Amino acid sequence: MKKQNVINLVKYYVEKNDSAFRSEVLEIANDFEKNGEFEISRYLMDLISTTNYYRPQNNYKDLVFLKKHVNQNKPLFLPDAIKDDIIGIVKSAGKSINISKVLFWGEPGTGKTESAYQIARLMNRDLLIARMEDLIDSHLGQTSKNIILMFDEIRHLYSNNVVILFDELDSLVMNRVCNNDLREMGRVTSTFLKELDDVSDRILIIATTNMVDSFDKALLRRFDAKVSFNRYTKEDLIDVSCEILQSLIKKSETSKTDIRLFKKILKNCETIPYPGDLVQLIKISLAFSADDNEFDYLRRFYLEINNNEKINIQNLTQKGFTTREIEILTGIPKSSVSRKLKED
């Protein structure tokens, strides 16, 4: 038990803050259990449970700087290398040496935030997202004060029941040697580091960022694991695209799958978008496709992914598309395509 626990107990008792007092007792019990003092831990838990003192939060209605995310159980499209890291984080829960602070970094649309959602679902925990818009305040010093209050909320949660997400953490903390508003940025980052160190390792904290190079080195050292989401090969993106197509086309009443042509379109792209953008491109192509043409979405997808460049029959032939595939992509009958190619 730390000195701060004793101070908190007295403080909450004087303030008659029963909820915070019980949560502090729970935190102390968890510390005793972690250090092998199981009898003391059970005794403390019995005290607050037999008197109906402790009730784990489930609606989180009193939280100010955290909000509960409602899991929609969406499919997660990731390459195997990143999937293995996600599974490793989930498996570490409950182990004596566990991963409790994780940083997901990479380009937008690579699946960082969705992975946090899935981890909470797989661990059967509630996901609470930090309200960055409420934390950041234009008044000098107020952001640091808000960070302290938020971490106080985190420390009084039922630790085995939550995952905390700091989405786009770069919007809150950046390199303390940054030239822009150096002193205030330094105060905010230093406060965040101090508060992060005091969080129980039973609470899983996940942060995401697109700007890892701008992070303070001291902050990076605080994370047990740093997972790069920039590990998509072209083949990974093609495989993920096919998974996305197959999951979305099930909802269509008029479109049919042609994976061979779909893959050929992607293989001929110089740059394939990341999954976040791919989902939108494929969804739009399916939604706007003609009802009387089961493969019209492929034409629309080809145009979308190639920035609506004018389709050239000769170029399509050089890229290895057949007359049937050219017919689908252009809407020109095969006979006309063949005649055009002979003329050229």
Secondary structure, DSSP 8 states (H G I E B T S, - for coil): --HHHHHHHHHHHHTT-HHHHHHHHHHHHHHHHHTT-HHHHHHHHHHHHHTT-----SS-TT-SSEEEE----------HHHHHHHHHHHHHTTSSS---EEEEE-STTSSHHHHHHHHHHHTT-EEEEE-HHHH--SSTTHHHHHHHHHHHHHHTS-GGGEEEEETTGGGT---TT-STTHHHHHHHHHHHHHHHHTS-TTSEEEEEES-GGGS-HHHHHH-SEEEES----HHHHHHHHHHHHHHHHTT-SS----HHHHHHHHHT-SS---HHHHHHHHHHHHHTS-TT-TTHHHHHHHHHHTTT----HHHHHHTT--HHHHHHHH---HHHHHHHHHH-
